[in-house]
Amino acid sequence: MSVKKQAKSFRAVKIFFLAWLFLSLFSLSEPILREKLTFALPVLDKITNNGEIKPLNPSNSEIEKIKTLPEPQKSHAPEPSTLLLLLGGVGGIMVRFARKRFEEFKRAADIILSVLGLFVLSPIIILSGFLIKLTSPGPVVYRQNRIGKKGRIFRIYKLRTMYQDAEKCSGAVWARENDPRITPVGRMLRKTHMDEIPQLLNVLKGEMSIVGPRPERPELVRDLKTVICDYEKRLQVKPGITGLAQVWHKYDETIQDVKKKIKYDLLYIRKMCLLADLRILASTVVVVLTGRGAR
């Protein structure tokens, strides 16, 4: 966010707080003013009789009459308007605090979810590793260079779903429907997205987040940023295991698919918040259960 936008946001918050404080004080003082005016009305009527101002010298009978007026009913409950303003003010402060500390909240949630995920899904990881070793030679976990936040390169972890050295001749290309490079076990893992589980280790290391734009390989980033406008803007945040583009769009097959996904990634970066992450996680569960978008 630019300095000008930050200054405008601060002024808007300051004006809102001052207005809230003024209305709150006015609402709190309203019952007291009403009580004072109730006792003063008989005297004021005497003062402003027929438009003439008379000395404030009430008779003894008028004073006794004022003293015998019934006491106003005092309510210990706050005025509805005051309660509404107070709750609105507290809610606004909590929302602003959550937005300001969103990165800290997001990091804490990433650590908790990744630890729980690795613990709960460890039997699946062990079983998948056994099946991978049993059906094809090569390592169980596949490591590959990816581009992270601000262009940093890191090693991503995945359960191996292709035959060993599958890209030795073709180079970095997208997987396609019925790709012959994918093993039978790998096809099942991709269909259920279970091959992504080891990336929870990348989340624990701080290289990735649970929710964010998917990380891409350096050679593809080098080519795509020359043909797609604003492609590098998606590198402003940590990449994620799942993201808005993954739950709203299908698997990449063409440049047009990538362009559409970039729009979703940039939309997420502009609107990213705790509620958005929760909605994406809920949609991810649906995608995993249905196998939509897998290759």
DOTOR-833045 format. One record per residue (C-alpha): x, y, z. Coordinates in nm, 2 decimals. Layout:
REM DOTOR-833045
<fikol X="X" Y="Y" Z="Z"/>
...
***
This chain:
REM DOTOR-833045
<fikol X="0.00" Y="0.00" Z="0.00"/>
<fikol X="0.14" Y="0.35" Z="-0.09"/>
<fikol X="0.21" Y="0.62" Z="0.16"/>
<fikol X="-0.09" Y="0.83" Z="0.02"/>
<fikol X="-0.33" Y="0.54" Z="0.06"/>
<fikol X="-0.20" Y="0.48" Z="0.41"/>
<fikol X="-0.25" Y="0.84" Z="0.50"/>
<fikol X="-0.61" Y="0.84" Z="0.36"/>
<fikol X="-0.69" Y="0.53" Z="0.55"/>
<fikol X="-0.55" Y="0.67" Z="0.88"/>
<fikol X="-0.75" Y="0.99" Z="0.83"/>
<fikol X="-1.07" Y="0.79" Z="0.76"/>
<fikol X="-1.02" Y="0.59" Z="1.08"/>
<fikol X="-0.95" Y="0.90" Z="1.28"/>
<fikol X="-1.27" Y="1.08" Z="1.15"/>
<fikol X="-1.47" Y="0.76" Z="1.22"/>
<fikol X="-1.33" Y="0.73" Z="1.58"/>
<fikol X="-1.40" Y="1.10" Z="1.66"/>
<fikol X="-1.76" Y="1.08" Z="1.52"/>
<fikol X="-1.82" Y="0.76" Z="1.72"/>
<fikol X="-1.68" Y="0.92" Z="2.04"/>
<fikol X="-1.90" Y="1.23" Z="2.00"/>
<fikol X="-2.22" Y="1.03" Z="1.93"/>
<fikol X="-2.14" Y="0.80" Z="2.23"/>
<fikol X="-2.09" Y="1.09" Z="2.47"/>
<fikol X="-2.40" Y="1.26" Z="2.34"/>
<fikol X="-2.61" Y="0.94" Z="2.39"/>
<fikol X="-2.47" Y="0.89" Z="2.74"/>
<fikol X="-2.54" Y="1.25" Z="2.84"/>
<fikol X="-2.89" Y="1.25" Z="2.69"/>
<fikol X="-3.07" Y="1.10" Z="3.00"/>
<fikol X="-2.90" Y="1.35" Z="3.23"/>
<fikol X="-3.00" Y="1.65" Z="3.02"/>
<fikol X="-3.35" Y="1.53" Z="3.00"/>
<fikol X="-3.36" Y="1.49" Z="3.38"/>
<fikol X="-3.23" Y="1.85" Z="3.43"/>
<fikol X="-3.47" Y="2.00" Z="3.19"/>
<fikol X="-3.77" Y="1.82" Z="3.36"/>
<fikol X="-3.70" Y="2.00" Z="3.69"/>
<fikol X="-3.62" Y="2.34" Z="3.52"/>
<fikol X="-3.94" Y="2.36" Z="3.30"/>
<fikol X="-4.17" Y="2.51" Z="3.57"/>
<fikol X="-3.92" Y="2.78" Z="3.64"/>
<fikol X="-3.85" Y="2.85" Z="3.27"/>
<fikol X="-4.22" Y="2.88" Z="3.21"/>
<fikol X="-4.23" Y="3.15" Z="3.48"/>
<fikol X="-3.93" Y="3.33" Z="3.33"/>
<fikol X="-4.06" Y="3.34" Z="2.97"/>
<fikol X="-4.43" Y="3.42" Z="3.04"/>
<fikol X="-4.59" Y="3.62" Z="2.75"/>
<fikol X="-4.25" Y="3.68" Z="2.59"/>
<fikol X="-4.12" Y="3.89" Z="2.89"/>
<fikol X="-3.82" Y="3.79" Z="3.09"/>
<fikol X="-3.89" Y="3.81" Z="3.46"/>
<fikol X="-3.65" Y="3.78" Z="3.75"/>
<fikol X="-3.59" Y="3.43" Z="3.87"/>
<fikol X="-3.76" Y="3.46" Z="4.21"/>
<fikol X="-4.00" Y="3.17" Z="4.25"/>
<fikol X="-4.23" Y="3.18" Z="4.54"/>
<fikol X="-4.22" Y="2.93" Z="4.83"/>
<fikol X="-4.52" Y="2.75" Z="4.69"/>
<fikol X="-4.36" Y="2.71" Z="4.36"/>
<fikol X="-4.04" Y="2.58" Z="4.52"/>
<fikol X="-4.25" Y="2.33" Z="4.73"/>
<fikol X="-4.43" Y="2.23" Z="4.41"/>
<fikol X="-4.10" Y="2.15" Z="4.24"/>
<fikol X="-3.98" Y="1.95" Z="4.54"/>
<fikol X="-4.29" Y="1.74" Z="4.53"/>
<fikol X="-4.25" Y="1.64" Z="4.17"/>
<fikol X="-4.21" Y="1.26" Z="4.13"/>
<fikol X="-3.85" Y="1.14" Z="4.09"/>
<fikol X="-3.78" Y="1.03" Z="3.73"/>
<fikol X="-3.74" Y="0.66" Z="3.67"/>
<fikol X="-3.37" Y="0.59" Z="3.63"/>
<fikol X="-3.28" Y="0.30" Z="3.40"/>
<fikol X="-2.95" Y="0.12" Z="3.45"/>
<fikol X="-2.96" Y="-0.02" Z="3.10"/>
<fikol X="-2.78" Y="0.18" Z="2.84"/>
<fikol X="-2.97" Y="0.35" Z="2.56"/>
<fikol X="-3.02" Y="0.13" Z="2.25"/>
<fikol X="-2.84" Y="0.38" Z="2.03"/>
<fikol X="-2.55" Y="0.39" Z="2.28"/>
<fikol X="-2.53" Y="0.02" Z="2.30"/>
<fikol X="-2.53" Y="0.00" Z="1.92"/>
<fikol X="-2.25" Y="0.26" Z="1.89"/>
<fikol X="-2.04" Y="0.09" Z="2.15"/>
<fikol X="-2.07" Y="-0.25" Z="1.99"/>
<fikol X="-2.01" Y="-0.10" Z="1.65"/>
<fikol X="-1.70" Y="0.07" Z="1.78"/>
<fikol X="-1.56" Y="-0.24" Z="1.95"/>
<fikol X="-1.63" Y="-0.45" Z="1.64"/>
<fikol X="-1.46" Y="-0.20" Z="1.41"/>
<fikol X="-1.15" Y="-0.19" Z="1.63"/>
<fikol X="-1.14" Y="-0.58" Z="1.63"/>
<fikol X="-1.18" Y="-0.58" Z="1.25"/>
<fikol X="-0.90" Y="-0.33" Z="1.20"/>
<fikol X="-0.67" Y="-0.51" Z="1.44"/>
<fikol X="-0.73" Y="-0.84" Z="1.26"/>
<fikol X="-0.65" Y="-0.69" Z="0.92"/>
<fikol X="-0.34" Y="-0.52" Z="1.06"/>
<fikol X="-0.22" Y="-0.85" Z="1.22"/>
<fikol X="-0.35" Y="-1.07" Z="0.93"/>
<fikol X="0.00" Y="-1.20" Z="0.84"/>
<fikol X="0.07" Y="-1.30" Z="1.20"/>
<fikol X="-0.27" Y="-1.48" Z="1.22"/>
<fikol X="-0.21" Y="-1.65" Z="0.89"/>
<fikol X="0.13" Y="-1.77" Z="0.99"/>
<fikol X="0.00" Y="-1.91" Z="1.32"/>
<fikol X="-0.29" Y="-2.08" Z="1.14"/>
<fikol X="-0.04" Y="-2.23" Z="0.88"/>
<fikol X="0.17" Y="-2.38" Z="1.16"/>
<fikol X="-0.12" Y="-2.53" Z="1.34"/>
<fikol X="-0.29" Y="-2.67" Z="1.03"/>
<fikol X="0.03" Y="-2.82" Z="0.89"/>
<fikol X="0.12" Y="-2.99" Z="1.21"/>
<fikol X="-0.23" Y="-3.13" Z="1.25"/>
<fikol X="-0.23" Y="-3.23" Z="0.88"/>
<fikol X="0.10" Y="-3.42" Z="0.89"/>
<fikol X="-0.01" Y="-3.60" Z="1.21"/>
<fikol X="-0.36" Y="-3.70" Z="1.08"/>
<fikol X="-0.24" Y="-3.78" Z="0.73"/>
<fikol X="0.08" Y="-3.97" Z="0.82"/>
<fikol X="-0.08" Y="-4.31" Z="0.76"/>
<fikol X="-0.18" Y="-4.20" Z="0.41"/>
<fikol X="0.18" Y="-4.08" Z="0.34"/>
<fikol X="0.33" Y="-4.41" Z="0.46"/>
<fikol X="0.08" Y="-4.62" Z="0.25"/>
<fikol X="0.14" Y="-4.40" Z="-0.05"/>
<fikol X="0.51" Y="-4.43" Z="-0.02"/>
<fikol X="0.49" Y="-4.81" Z="0.00"/>
<fikol X="0.28" Y="-4.82" Z="-0.32"/>
<fikol X="0.51" Y="-4.58" Z="-0.50"/>
<fikol X="0.81" Y="-4.79" Z="-0.42"/>
<fikol X="0.63" Y="-5.11" Z="-0.51"/>
<fikol X="0.52" Y="-5.01" Z="-0.85"/>
<fikol X="0.80" Y="-4.79" Z="-0.99"/>
<fikol X="1.17" Y="-4.73" Z="-0.92"/>
<fikol X="1.28" Y="-4.40" Z="-0.78"/>
<fikol X="1.24" Y="-4.19" Z="-0.47"/>
<fikol X="0.91" Y="-4.16" Z="-0.29"/>
<fikol X="0.93" Y="-3.78" Z="-0.24"/>
<fikol X="1.00" Y="-3.57" Z="-0.54"/>
<fikol X="1.18" Y="-3.24" Z="-0.49"/>
<fikol X="1.16" Y="-2.96" Z="-0.75"/>
<fikol X="1.27" Y="-2.59" Z="-0.77"/>
<fikol X="0.98" Y="-2.34" Z="-0.75"/>
<fikol X="0.95" Y="-1.96" Z="-0.73"/>
<fikol X="0.83" Y="-1.83" Z="-0.40"/>
<fikol X="0.75" Y="-1.49" Z="-0.25"/>
<fikol X="0.95" Y="-1.20" Z="-0.40"/>
<fikol X="1.11" Y="-1.44" Z="-0.66"/>
<fikol X="1.29" Y="-1.66" Z="-0.40"/>
<fikol X="1.37" Y="-2.01" Z="-0.52"/>
<fikol X="1.29" Y="-2.30" Z="-0.29"/>
<fikol X="1.26" Y="-2.68" Z="-0.31"/>
<fikol X="0.90" Y="-2.80" Z="-0.31"/>
<fikol X="0.81" Y="-3.15" Z="-0.18"/>
<fikol X="0.56" Y="-3.38" Z="-0.35"/>
<fikol X="0.49" Y="-3.75" Z="-0.36"/>
<fikol X="0.63" Y="-3.88" Z="-0.68"/>
<fikol X="0.36" Y="-3.94" Z="-0.94"/>
<fikol X="0.56" Y="-3.97" Z="-1.26"/>
<fikol X="0.82" Y="-4.22" Z="-1.38"/>
<fikol X="1.17" Y="-4.13" Z="-1.29"/>
<fikol X="1.33" Y="-3.88" Z="-1.53"/>
<fikol X="0.99" Y="-3.84" Z="-1.70"/>
<fikol X="1.09" Y="-3.48" Z="-1.81"/>
<fikol X="1.44" Y="-3.56" Z="-1.92"/>
<fikol X="1.35" Y="-3.54" Z="-2.29"/>
<fikol X="1.04" Y="-3.31" Z="-2.29"/>
<fikol X="1.16" Y="-3.05" Z="-2.03"/>
<fikol X="0.92" Y="-2.86" Z="-1.82"/>
<fikol X="0.57" Y="-2.90" Z="-1.96"/>
<fikol X="0.22" Y="-2.91" Z="-1.82"/>
<fikol X="0.06" Y="-3.25" Z="-1.74"/>
<fikol X="-0.22" Y="-3.33" Z="-1.98"/>
<fikol X="-0.52" Y="-3.57" Z="-1.98"/>
<fikol X="-0.40" Y="-3.93" Z="-1.97"/>
<fikol X="-0.04" Y="-3.83" Z="-1.96"/>
<fikol X="0.18" Y="-4.13" Z="-2.02"/>
<fikol X="0.45" Y="-4.00" Z="-1.78"/>
<fikol X="0.22" Y="-4.05" Z="-1.48"/>
<fikol X="0.23" Y="-4.39" Z="-1.30"/>
<fikol X="-0.09" Y="-4.58" Z="-1.21"/>
<fikol X="-0.04" Y="-4.50" Z="-0.84"/>
<fikol X="0.05" Y="-4.14" Z="-0.93"/>
<fikol X="-0.27" Y="-4.11" Z="-1.12"/>
<fikol X="-0.47" Y="-4.21" Z="-0.81"/>
<fikol X="-0.27" Y="-3.97" Z="-0.60"/>
<fikol X="-0.32" Y="-3.68" Z="-0.84"/>
<fikol X="-0.69" Y="-3.75" Z="-0.86"/>
<fikol X="-0.73" Y="-3.72" Z="-0.48"/>
<fikol X="-0.46" Y="-3.44" Z="-0.46"/>
<fikol X="-0.28" Y="-3.65" Z="-0.20"/>
<fikol X="0.05" Y="-3.60" Z="-0.38"/>
<fikol X="0.05" Y="-3.24" Z="-0.23"/>
<fikol X="0.06" Y="-3.35" Z="0.13"/>
<fikol X="0.44" Y="-3.33" Z="0.18"/>
<fikol X="0.41" Y="-2.96" Z="0.10"/>
<fikol X="0.30" Y="-2.91" Z="0.46"/>
<fikol X="0.67" Y="-2.94" Z="0.53"/>
<fikol X="0.72" Y="-2.63" Z="0.31"/>
<fikol X="0.45" Y="-2.45" Z="0.51"/>
<fikol X="0.62" Y="-2.54" Z="0.84"/>
<fikol X="0.95" Y="-2.40" Z="0.70"/>
<fikol X="0.78" Y="-2.07" Z="0.61"/>
<fikol X="0.83" Y="-2.11" Z="0.23"/>
<fikol X="0.46" Y="-2.16" Z="0.16"/>
<fikol X="0.12" Y="-2.10" Z="0.31"/>
<fikol X="-0.19" Y="-2.32" Z="0.32"/>
<fikol X="-0.37" Y="-2.08" Z="0.10"/>
<fikol X="-0.21" Y="-1.87" Z="-0.18"/>
<fikol X="-0.12" Y="-1.87" Z="-0.55"/>
<fikol X="0.04" Y="-2.20" Z="-0.66"/>
<fikol X="0.42" Y="-2.18" Z="-0.70"/>
<fikol X="0.55" Y="-2.24" Z="-1.05"/>
<fikol X="0.89" Y="-2.36" Z="-1.19"/>
<fikol X="1.15" Y="-2.10" Z="-1.26"/>
<fikol X="1.17" Y="-2.18" Z="-1.64"/>
<fikol X="0.79" Y="-2.14" Z="-1.67"/>
<fikol X="0.79" Y="-1.82" Z="-1.48"/>
<fikol X="1.07" Y="-1.68" Z="-1.70"/>
<fikol X="0.86" Y="-1.75" Z="-2.01"/>
<fikol X="0.51" Y="-1.66" Z="-1.87"/>
<fikol X="0.61" Y="-1.32" Z="-1.74"/>
<fikol X="0.70" Y="-1.21" Z="-2.09"/>
<fikol X="0.36" Y="-1.29" Z="-2.24"/>
<fikol X="0.12" Y="-1.23" Z="-1.95"/>
<fikol X="0.07" Y="-0.88" Z="-1.81"/>
<fikol X="0.11" Y="-0.85" Z="-1.43"/>
<fikol X="0.22" Y="-1.21" Z="-1.39"/>
<fikol X="0.50" Y="-1.12" Z="-1.14"/>
<fikol X="0.24" Y="-0.95" Z="-0.91"/>
<fikol X="0.14" Y="-1.29" Z="-0.79"/>
<fikol X="0.48" Y="-1.32" Z="-0.63"/>
<fikol X="0.39" Y="-1.05" Z="-0.37"/>
<fikol X="0.27" Y="-1.32" Z="-0.13"/>
<fikol X="0.37" Y="-1.67" Z="-0.02"/>
<fikol X="0.26" Y="-1.94" Z="-0.26"/>
<fikol X="0.00" Y="-2.19" Z="-0.13"/>
<fikol X="-0.09" Y="-2.55" Z="-0.14"/>
<fikol X="-0.44" Y="-2.44" Z="-0.25"/>
<fikol X="-0.58" Y="-2.11" Z="-0.38"/>
<fikol X="-0.87" Y="-1.93" Z="-0.54"/>
<fikol X="-0.75" Y="-2.02" Z="-0.89"/>
<fikol X="-0.74" Y="-2.39" Z="-0.80"/>
<fikol X="-1.09" Y="-2.41" Z="-0.67"/>
<fikol X="-1.25" Y="-2.18" Z="-0.94"/>
<fikol X="-1.06" Y="-2.30" Z="-1.25"/>
<fikol X="-0.95" Y="-2.62" Z="-1.41"/>
<fikol X="-0.59" Y="-2.74" Z="-1.45"/>
<fikol X="-0.36" Y="-2.54" Z="-1.68"/>
<fikol X="-0.35" Y="-2.66" Z="-2.04"/>
<fikol X="-0.30" Y="-2.34" Z="-2.24"/>
<fikol X="-0.18" Y="-1.98" Z="-2.19"/>
<fikol X="-0.54" Y="-1.87" Z="-2.18"/>
<fikol X="-0.59" Y="-2.10" Z="-1.87"/>
<fikol X="-0.29" Y="-1.93" Z="-1.70"/>
<fikol X="-0.42" Y="-1.58" Z="-1.78"/>
<fikol X="-0.75" Y="-1.67" Z="-1.62"/>
<fikol X="-0.58" Y="-1.81" Z="-1.31"/>
<fikol X="-0.36" Y="-1.50" Z="-1.28"/>
<fikol X="-0.68" Y="-1.29" Z="-1.25"/>
<fikol X="-0.80" Y="-1.51" Z="-0.97"/>
<fikol X="-0.46" Y="-1.49" Z="-0.80"/>
<fikol X="-0.45" Y="-1.11" Z="-0.82"/>
<fikol X="-0.81" Y="-1.10" Z="-0.69"/>
<fikol X="-0.71" Y="-1.31" Z="-0.39"/>
<fikol X="-0.41" Y="-1.09" Z="-0.32"/>
<fikol X="-0.63" Y="-0.77" Z="-0.32"/>
<fikol X="-0.91" Y="-0.93" Z="-0.10"/>
<fikol X="-0.71" Y="-1.17" Z="0.11"/>
<fikol X="-0.85" Y="-1.21" Z="0.46"/>
<fikol X="-0.93" Y="-1.48" Z="0.71"/>
<fikol X="-1.28" Y="-1.52" Z="0.58"/>
<fikol X="-1.15" Y="-1.56" Z="0.22"/>
<fikol X="-0.90" Y="-1.83" Z="0.34"/>
<fikol X="-1.18" Y="-2.02" Z="0.52"/>
<fikol X="-1.40" Y="-2.02" Z="0.21"/>
<fikol X="-1.12" Y="-2.14" Z="-0.01"/>
<fikol X="-1.04" Y="-2.42" Z="0.23"/>
<fikol X="-1.40" Y="-2.53" Z="0.23"/>
<fikol X="-1.41" Y="-2.53" Z="-0.15"/>
<fikol X="-1.08" Y="-2.73" Z="-0.15"/>
<fikol X="-1.24" Y="-3.00" Z="0.05"/>
<fikol X="-1.51" Y="-3.03" Z="-0.22"/>
<fikol X="-1.25" Y="-3.04" Z="-0.50"/>
<fikol X="-1.06" Y="-3.31" Z="-0.32"/>
<fikol X="-1.37" Y="-3.52" Z="-0.26"/>
<fikol X="-1.49" Y="-3.48" Z="-0.62"/>
<fikol X="-1.14" Y="-3.50" Z="-0.79"/>
<fikol X="-1.23" Y="-3.20" Z="-1.00"/>
<fikol X="-0.94" Y="-3.05" Z="-1.20"/>
<fikol X="-0.69" Y="-3.33" Z="-1.15"/>
<fikol X="-0.45" Y="-3.45" Z="-1.41"/>
***
